[in-house]
């Protein structure tokens, strides 16, 4: 038969939290995020274009999505195009806007 007794210290059940160090992948991701943030902040006019070269292990889709997400948070619209082993990134202009997809509806005057 089990023996049950009341404990006077409820902190026995408190979760013991150890300070956790970010993993190497997390550190790498945070460094890439900071680098992309600097790149987006440096885009101030149409003449500014940067090349983002990708590592062989880095996914182009993920890198492109990160660039677009960071630009949206910064309130900038950017054009991201394939270039060499990575991407070319610059501010969006009417000439750089793609004509793919649905056409915008003409609003009658």
WONOR-V287309 format. One line per field, one symbol per residue. ss: DSSP state (2 for helix, 1 for strand, 0 for the rest). psi: psi as a letter, one per 20 degrees, with the letter a starting at -180 (. if undefined). A space follows every 50 residues. Layout:
ss = ???
psi = ???
//
This chain:
ss = 00000000022220000000000222222222222222222200000011 11100000022222222222222000011111100111111000000000 000000000
psi = pqppqpqioiihippopqpppqrhhgggghghghghggghhiohrhiopq popqqhipphgggghgghghgghikqpqpoqpocjcqpprqprhhipqjr aqqqpppq.
//
